[in-house]
Amino acid sequence: MSTALRERLTSSMENLRTVASLEFTDEVFESDNYRSAEVLTEDLQSLFIVNIRERTLTILTMNEEMEVTKETLFTDKIISMKELFNEYSLNQNTPPWKLELVLLDGRTIEVEPGLSKLHDESYKDPEIAGEVAEDFENFIAGLKNTLIL
């Protein structure tokens, strides 16, 4: 996970940052073993964390009442991964805007960091948007390193 993510989580998502630190220690922000993507929606803050070494995907979610949900899946439970692009370009290495994961039990998990722009103005800043896109690409790469599809 990146240091930039730690800094982004200090504003409106400070409590979710604290939960991530409590669950994984601050190593989650410093180690190359972790990759993550954050998503803010109207009523939820979510942090998707891939642990490359342990081959797990952890989803931390916090609602407006500060209730935290933690779900950890072994990545061998993922049977399909679909990256969705807007106007894909090989020349510009276009990043995906959304990731869909289908689990063995038929459930679908969607990771769409762009939703954060709709719920937090700071995510519209070009520098932060670039950091989020880079973290999302690193998250996908980390997830791909753990999958056998």
PyRosetta script that sets phi, psi and omega in degrees:
from pyrosetta import init, pose_from_sequence

init()
pose = pose_from_sequence("MSTALRERLTSSMENLRTVASLEFTDEVFESDNYRSAEVLTEDLQSLFIVNIRERTLTILTMNEEMEVTKETLFTDKIISMKELFNEYSLNQNTPPWKLELVLLDGRTIEVEPGLSKLHDESYKDPEIAGEVAEDFENFIAGLKNTLIL")
pose.set_psi(1, 152.1)
pose.set_omega(1, -174.1)
pose.set_phi(2, -94.0)
pose.set_psi(2, 156.7)
pose.set_omega(2, 175.2)
pose.set_phi(3, -65.4)
pose.set_psi(3, -33.8)
pose.set_omega(3, 178.0)
pose.set_phi(4, -60.2)
pose.set_psi(4, -38.0)
pose.set_omega(4, 177.6)
pose.set_phi(5, -63.0)
pose.set_psi(5, -43.4)
pose.set_omega(5, 178.9)
pose.set_phi(6, -56.5)
pose.set_psi(6, -42.3)
pose.set_omega(6, 179.9)
pose.set_phi(7, -68.0)
pose.set_psi(7, -39.4)
pose.set_omega(7, 177.6)
pose.set_phi(8, -64.0)
pose.set_psi(8, -34.3)
pose.set_omega(8, -178.5)
pose.set_phi(9, -76.0)
pose.set_psi(9, -3.5)
pose.set_omega(9, 179.9)
pose.set_phi(10, -80.6)
pose.set_psi(10, -20.3)
pose.set_omega(10, -177.5)
pose.set_phi(11, -82.6)
pose.set_psi(11, -103.6)
pose.set_omega(11, -174.1)
pose.set_phi(12, -74.6)
pose.set_psi(12, -14.0)
pose.set_omega(12, -176.4)
pose.set_phi(13, -115.0)
pose.set_psi(13, 27.6)
pose.set_omega(13, -176.3)
pose.set_phi(14, -57.4)
pose.set_psi(14, -38.5)
pose.set_omega(14, -179.2)
pose.set_phi(15, -67.0)
pose.set_psi(15, -36.2)
pose.set_omega(15, 177.6)
pose.set_phi(16, -68.3)
pose.set_psi(16, -36.2)
pose.set_omega(16, 175.9)
pose.set_phi(17, -61.0)
pose.set_psi(17, -42.9)
pose.set_omega(17, 178.9)
pose.set_phi(18, -62.3)
pose.set_psi(18, -42.8)
pose.set_omega(18, 178.7)
pose.set_phi(19, -61.3)
pose.set_psi(19, -44.3)
pose.set_omega(19, 179.4)
pose.set_phi(20, -61.8)
pose.set_psi(20, -41.4)
pose.set_omega(20, 178.8)
pose.set_phi(21, -65.8)
pose.set_psi(21, -38.8)
pose.set_omega(21, 178.8)
pose.set_phi(22, -68.2)
pose.set_psi(22, -38.3)
pose.set_omega(22, -179.2)
pose.set_phi(23, -72.5)
pose.set_psi(23, -40.1)
pose.set_omega(23, -171.4)
pose.set_phi(24, -119.4)
pose.set_psi(24, -4.3)
pose.set_omega(24, -166.9)
pose.set_phi(25, 68.5)
pose.set_psi(25, 174.9)
pose.set_omega(25, -178.6)
pose.set_phi(26, -68.6)
pose.set_psi(26, -7.7)
pose.set_omega(26, 176.1)
pose.set_phi(27, -56.6)
pose.set_psi(27, -29.0)
pose.set_omega(27, -179.1)
pose.set_phi(28, -59.9)
pose.set_psi(28, -26.4)
pose.set_omega(28, 179.4)
pose.set_phi(29, -94.1)
pose.set_psi(29, -12.2)
pose.set_omega(29, -171.3)
pose.set_phi(30, -116.4)
pose.set_psi(30, -24.5)
pose.set_omega(30, -173.2)
pose.set_phi(31, -86.5)
pose.set_psi(31, 144.5)
pose.set_omega(31, 174.2)
pose.set_phi(32, -74.5)
pose.set_psi(32, -5.4)
pose.set_omega(32, -179.8)
pose.set_phi(33, -76.8)
pose.set_psi(33, -16.4)
pose.set_omega(33, -177.3)
pose.set_phi(34, -114.5)
pose.set_psi(34, 142.6)
pose.set_omega(34, 171.9)
pose.set_phi(35, -133.3)
pose.set_psi(35, 144.4)
pose.set_omega(35, -175.6)
pose.set_phi(36, -147.3)
pose.set_psi(36, 164.5)
pose.set_omega(36, 174.5)
pose.set_phi(37, -144.9)
pose.set_psi(37, 135.7)
pose.set_omega(37, 178.2)
pose.set_phi(38, -106.9)
pose.set_psi(38, 147.5)
pose.set_omega(38, 178.9)
pose.set_phi(39, -139.0)
pose.set_psi(39, 125.9)
pose.set_omega(39, 175.0)
pose.set_phi(40, -107.4)
pose.set_psi(40, 133.0)
pose.set_omega(40, 171.8)
pose.set_phi(41, -123.2)
pose.set_psi(41, -177.3)
pose.set_omega(41, -176.2)
pose.set_phi(42, -57.5)
pose.set_psi(42, -40.3)
pose.set_omega(42, -175.3)
pose.set_phi(43, -121.0)
pose.set_psi(43, 0.1)
pose.set_omega(43, -178.8)
pose.set_phi(44, -134.6)
pose.set_psi(44, 148.9)
pose.set_omega(44, 168.8)
pose.set_phi(45, -117.9)
pose.set_psi(45, 125.8)
pose.set_omega(45, -177.3)
pose.set_phi(46, -125.8)
pose.set_psi(46, 145.1)
pose.set_omega(46, 176.0)
pose.set_phi(47, -130.8)
pose.set_psi(47, 118.3)
pose.set_omega(47, 179.7)
pose.set_phi(48, -100.6)
pose.set_psi(48, 122.6)
pose.set_omega(48, -174.1)
pose.set_phi(49, -125.6)
pose.set_psi(49, 123.5)
pose.set_omega(49, 174.6)
pose.set_phi(50, -100.5)
pose.set_psi(50, 127.8)
pose.set_omega(50, 172.3)
pose.set_phi(51, -102.1)
pose.set_psi(51, 105.6)
pose.set_omega(51, -173.1)
pose.set_phi(52, -65.6)
pose.set_psi(52, -44.0)
pose.set_omega(52, -176.7)
pose.set_phi(53, -63.9)
pose.set_psi(53, -44.0)
pose.set_omega(53, -176.6)
pose.set_phi(54, -89.7)
pose.set_psi(54, -4.9)
pose.set_omega(54, 177.9)
pose.set_phi(55, 58.0)
pose.set_psi(55, 49.7)
pose.set_omega(55, 179.3)
pose.set_phi(56, -127.5)
pose.set_psi(56, 155.1)
pose.set_omega(56, 172.5)
pose.set_phi(57, -120.4)
pose.set_psi(57, 120.5)
pose.set_omega(57, 178.2)
pose.set_phi(58, -111.4)
pose.set_psi(58, 134.2)
pose.set_omega(58, 178.1)
pose.set_phi(59, -117.1)
pose.set_psi(59, 113.3)
pose.set_omega(59, 175.2)
pose.set_phi(60, -101.6)
pose.set_psi(60, 127.4)
pose.set_omega(60, -179.0)
pose.set_phi(61, -131.4)
pose.set_psi(61, 137.2)
pose.set_omega(61, 177.8)
pose.set_phi(62, -128.8)
pose.set_psi(62, 131.7)
pose.set_omega(62, 178.0)
pose.set_phi(63, -96.7)
pose.set_psi(63, -177.9)
pose.set_omega(63, -176.5)
pose.set_phi(64, -63.2)
pose.set_psi(64, -26.3)
pose.set_omega(64, 179.5)
pose.set_phi(65, -85.9)
pose.set_psi(65, 9.2)
pose.set_omega(65, 178.2)
pose.set_phi(66, 69.5)
pose.set_psi(66, 21.0)
pose.set_omega(66, 175.4)
pose.set_phi(67, -82.8)
pose.set_psi(67, 131.6)
pose.set_omega(67, -175.6)
pose.set_phi(68, -108.5)
pose.set_psi(68, 136.0)
pose.set_omega(68, 173.8)
pose.set_phi(69, -119.3)
pose.set_psi(69, 134.1)
pose.set_omega(69, 177.6)
pose.set_phi(70, -125.0)
pose.set_psi(70, 127.5)
pose.set_omega(70, 176.5)
pose.set_phi(71, -129.8)
pose.set_psi(71, 126.3)
pose.set_omega(71, 177.7)
pose.set_phi(72, -118.7)
pose.set_psi(72, 127.7)
pose.set_omega(72, -179.2)
pose.set_phi(73, -121.1)
pose.set_psi(73, 141.2)
pose.set_omega(73, 168.5)
pose.set_phi(74, -75.3)
pose.set_psi(74, 136.3)
pose.set_omega(74, -173.7)
pose.set_phi(75, -66.9)
pose.set_psi(75, -12.0)
pose.set_omega(75, 175.4)
pose.set_phi(76, -71.8)
pose.set_psi(76, -7.6)
pose.set_omega(76, 175.0)
pose.set_phi(77, -81.9)
pose.set_psi(77, -9.7)
pose.set_omega(77, 179.2)
pose.set_phi(78, -87.6)
pose.set_psi(78, 120.5)
pose.set_omega(78, -177.9)
pose.set_phi(79, -104.9)
pose.set_psi(79, -12.6)
pose.set_omega(79, 179.7)
pose.set_phi(80, -152.4)
pose.set_psi(80, 142.0)
pose.set_omega(80, 177.4)
pose.set_phi(81, -136.3)
pose.set_psi(81, 123.7)
pose.set_omega(81, -178.4)
pose.set_phi(82, -124.0)
pose.set_psi(82, 124.5)
pose.set_omega(82, 175.2)
pose.set_phi(83, -97.8)
pose.set_psi(83, 130.9)
pose.set_omega(83, -179.2)
pose.set_phi(84, -108.4)
pose.set_psi(84, 131.7)
pose.set_omega(84, -176.1)
pose.set_phi(85, -121.2)
pose.set_psi(85, 151.7)
pose.set_omega(85, 166.8)
pose.set_phi(86, -103.7)
pose.set_psi(86, 120.5)
pose.set_omega(86, 177.2)
pose.set_phi(87, 46.9)
pose.set_psi(87, 67.1)
pose.set_omega(87, -177.6)
pose.set_phi(88, -62.8)
pose.set_psi(88, 138.3)
pose.set_omega(88, 179.4)
pose.set_phi(89, -137.0)
pose.set_psi(89, 121.8)
pose.set_omega(89, 176.1)
pose.set_phi(90, -68.3)
pose.set_psi(90, -33.3)
pose.set_omega(90, -178.4)
pose.set_phi(91, -65.7)
pose.set_psi(91, -37.7)
pose.set_omega(91, -176.1)
pose.set_phi(92, -101.3)
pose.set_psi(92, 2.0)
pose.set_omega(92, -179.7)
pose.set_phi(93, 50.4)
pose.set_psi(93, 57.4)
pose.set_omega(93, -177.1)
pose.set_phi(94, -59.9)
pose.set_psi(94, 126.0)
pose.set_omega(94, 177.6)
pose.set_phi(95, -77.5)
pose.set_psi(95, 152.3)
pose.set_omega(95, 176.2)
pose.set_phi(96, -71.4)
pose.set_psi(96, 156.5)
pose.set_omega(96, 177.5)
pose.set_phi(97, -100.6)
pose.set_psi(97, -14.3)
pose.set_omega(97, -176.9)
pose.set_phi(98, -155.1)
pose.set_psi(98, 149.9)
pose.set_omega(98, 177.7)
pose.set_phi(99, -127.1)
pose.set_psi(99, 130.7)
pose.set_omega(99, 176.6)
pose.set_phi(100, -116.5)
pose.set_psi(100, 126.5)
pose.set_omega(100, 178.1)
pose.set_phi(101, -114.9)
pose.set_psi(101, 129.2)
pose.set_omega(101, 176.5)
pose.set_phi(102, -107.3)
pose.set_psi(102, 127.9)
pose.set_omega(102, -177.8)
pose.set_phi(103, -94.1)
pose.set_psi(103, 164.4)
pose.set_omega(103, -179.3)
pose.set_phi(104, -54.1)
pose.set_psi(104, -34.7)
pose.set_omega(104, -179.0)
pose.set_phi(105, -83.3)
pose.set_psi(105, 4.7)
pose.set_omega(105, 177.2)
pose.set_phi(106, 93.0)
pose.set_psi(106, -8.2)
pose.set_omega(106, 179.5)
pose.set_phi(107, -71.9)
pose.set_psi(107, 146.2)
pose.set_omega(107, 178.1)
pose.set_phi(108, -114.0)
pose.set_psi(108, 132.9)
pose.set_omega(108, 175.8)
pose.set_phi(109, -112.5)
pose.set_psi(109, 127.4)
pose.set_omega(109, 179.0)
pose.set_phi(110, -111.5)
pose.set_psi(110, 134.5)
pose.set_omega(110, 177.7)
pose.set_phi(111, -121.3)
pose.set_psi(111, 112.4)
pose.set_omega(111, -176.7)
pose.set_phi(112, -134.4)
pose.set_psi(112, 85.5)
pose.set_omega(112, -177.0)
pose.set_phi(113, -60.0)
pose.set_psi(113, -24.7)
pose.set_omega(113, 180.0)
pose.set_phi(114, -61.5)
pose.set_psi(114, -20.8)
pose.set_omega(114, 177.8)
pose.set_phi(115, -62.3)
pose.set_psi(115, -25.7)
pose.set_omega(115, -178.4)
pose.set_phi(116, -60.7)
pose.set_psi(116, -31.4)
pose.set_omega(116, 179.7)
pose.set_phi(117, -62.2)
pose.set_psi(117, -29.9)
pose.set_omega(117, -178.5)
pose.set_phi(118, -76.4)
pose.set_psi(118, -17.9)
pose.set_omega(118, -172.6)
pose.set_phi(119, -121.3)
pose.set_psi(119, -3.8)
pose.set_omega(119, 177.7)
pose.set_phi(120, -149.7)
pose.set_psi(120, 114.9)
pose.set_omega(120, -176.2)
pose.set_phi(121, -58.2)
pose.set_psi(121, -30.6)
pose.set_omega(121, -177.0)
pose.set_phi(122, -63.4)
pose.set_psi(122, -23.4)
pose.set_omega(122, 179.9)
pose.set_phi(123, -75.0)
pose.set_psi(123, -9.1)
pose.set_omega(123, 176.0)
pose.set_phi(124, -83.1)
pose.set_psi(124, -16.0)
pose.set_omega(124, 177.5)
pose.set_phi(125, -60.6)
pose.set_psi(125, 128.9)
pose.set_omega(125, -176.8)
pose.set_phi(126, -56.1)
pose.set_psi(126, -36.6)
pose.set_omega(126, -179.9)
pose.set_phi(127, -66.8)
pose.set_psi(127, -44.9)
pose.set_omega(127, 179.4)
pose.set_phi(128, -68.1)
pose.set_psi(128, -41.2)
pose.set_omega(128, 177.8)
pose.set_phi(129, -59.4)
pose.set_psi(129, -39.4)
pose.set_omega(129, 177.4)
pose.set_phi(130, -65.2)
pose.set_psi(130, -41.2)
pose.set_omega(130, 177.4)
pose.set_phi(131, -62.8)
pose.set_psi(131, -43.4)
pose.set_omega(131, -179.7)
pose.set_phi(132, -63.1)
pose.set_psi(132, -43.8)
pose.set_omega(132, 179.2)
pose.set_phi(133, -62.2)
pose.set_psi(133, -43.4)
pose.set_omega(133, 179.4)
pose.set_phi(134, -65.2)
pose.set_psi(134, -43.0)
pose.set_omega(134, 177.6)
pose.set_phi(135, -62.9)
pose.set_psi(135, -37.7)
pose.set_omega(135, 179.7)
pose.set_phi(136, -66.2)
pose.set_psi(136, -42.7)
pose.set_omega(136, 177.5)
pose.set_phi(137, -63.5)
pose.set_psi(137, -40.8)
pose.set_omega(137, 177.5)
pose.set_phi(138, -66.2)
pose.set_psi(138, -36.3)
pose.set_omega(138, 176.3)
pose.set_phi(139, -61.5)
pose.set_psi(139, -47.2)
pose.set_omega(139, 180.0)
pose.set_phi(140, -63.3)
pose.set_psi(140, -43.6)
pose.set_omega(140, 178.6)
pose.set_phi(141, -61.6)
pose.set_psi(141, -42.3)
pose.set_omega(141, 177.8)
pose.set_phi(142, -63.5)
pose.set_psi(142, -40.9)
pose.set_omega(142, 178.4)
pose.set_phi(143, -64.7)
pose.set_psi(143, -42.7)
pose.set_omega(143, 178.6)
pose.set_phi(144, -60.8)
pose.set_psi(144, -33.4)
pose.set_omega(144, 178.8)
pose.set_phi(145, -66.6)
pose.set_psi(145, -19.1)
pose.set_omega(145, -177.2)
pose.set_phi(146, -102.9)
pose.set_psi(146, -11.0)
pose.set_omega(146, -172.8)
pose.set_phi(147, -92.9)
pose.set_psi(147, 148.8)
pose.set_omega(147, 169.1)
pose.set_phi(148, -125.8)
pose.set_psi(148, 97.1)
pose.set_omega(148, -177.9)
pose.set_phi(149, -105.4)
pose.dump_pdb("model.pdb")
